[in-house]
């Protein structure tokens, strides 16, 4: 019970990764104050309240990324804050309103509250590899990406990469704010996350697996990388529990072709009807690179093999009737 007596806040707690973070924190004995957008929406609250330890040590709060002071009540008296809340969308009509404002303003609002809450010792922010790999010149196959790599906002804008832009701007703002105010902040940068779902609805990254099963190629790419939600959640908790944890931690899986991913799924689930992909592969210019995972492994995070992640993802999708 590492967390006995400690109180932590998780923003955007009803989300896919955030729910796993809450689950892990409760199992480790923490008292969790979780923010959701709508306290009366059972799709946001029911799966959280069903977690082991929730009755005793979970309290839900309403908070909105765009409202100043919205997180004050939830963060009051907390030892640490996990800021995971940020929209994940790749098709948007108004990137500023749908992605950039909630990501950037939300981060500032949460950090502002942390700054004036003297009990908060450390903040763990969920960023993304999207804030790492969009650069000019583009990454080459022999490039080894590590925590020193940042996406370039101007390249994101030129290529209309709105989601990477939102994550990059939000992370930049967070580093600036934390440095200016002498705050202890750790950032986790995961790639596309898969693994079992605790929430009732389909989230974006697991939706990519559903797309592949249905014969669609979500990004018209040949290569994909996936990292397991349980590993990413553990990295967040380890980032709190390891006093020496600092800076950023990249987490991503091995590069796999969409064909290989489908082969694994066919082997695991011979009865599952996996459609052939419509011939659109390789239309987009692929950014291929290597990833250095040494830093996150030093936190004590082991990586779940892709085969296990895919298996557990599909079992979970079937259980929730999402396939």
Secondary structure, DSSP 4 states (H G I P E B T S, - for coil): -TTTT-EEEEETTTSHHHHHHHHHHHHTT-EEEEEES-TT-HHHHHHHHTSTTHHHHEEEEE--TTSTTTTHHHHTT-SEEEE------SS-S-HIIIIIHHHHHHHHHHHHHHHH-TT--EEEEE--GGGTS--SSPP-TT-EE-TT----HHHHHHTT-HHHHHHHHHHHHHHHHHHHTT--EEEEEE-EEES---SSS--HHHHHHHHHHTT--TTS-SEE-EEEHHHHHHHHHHHHH-TT--EEEEE----EEHHHHHHHHHHH-TTS--PPPPS-TT-SPP---EE--HHHHHTTPPPPPHHHHHHHHHHHHHHTT--
